[in-house]
Amino acid sequence: MILFWTSGLSIYLFLYIFKDKNADLRFIIFGSLFPVIFDSILYFFGLTNQNVYIGHSIFFTVSLFFIFMIATKRGSLFRANSLLFSIGSFFYLVLSFTWLNQSIILYPIFQNSEDIFSLAENYKTALGGIGILYLLFKFRNIQILKEFINTGKFTY
């Protein structure tokens, strides 16, 4: 459920902060899912014994951002979408409360410290419900959903 919260609110925060109605918001969504997907792949293939690992590190997210800034051509669509992806990943870290666990957010600095905060399951469900309600509000009808899937933009 937390993925609905982070995806829905990542879109909301991006539109509220940057006011860019022409951005392809699919990259915000994919970026907000990336830390979970990346860490799940590492865990699935046995590269780590934790399902929350390096993908949830602020250093990893900031490193991706800098790599995209350095390796992509200024003004290109690929760069713009890569930066949206990075913004989505950063929003995930904020909205999933990862920043409250220093051993994860500051990996590899604090590898062995105790988890100081754990979000209760009922809160995750409630936050997920808020995310679902926001997305349902944005996708009022099937035509808006189809347009979003094809273009990554909301029709207002």
Salt bridges, closest charged atoms under 4 A:
ASP24 OD2 - ARG26 NH2 2.66
ASP39 OD2 - HIS56 ND1 2.43
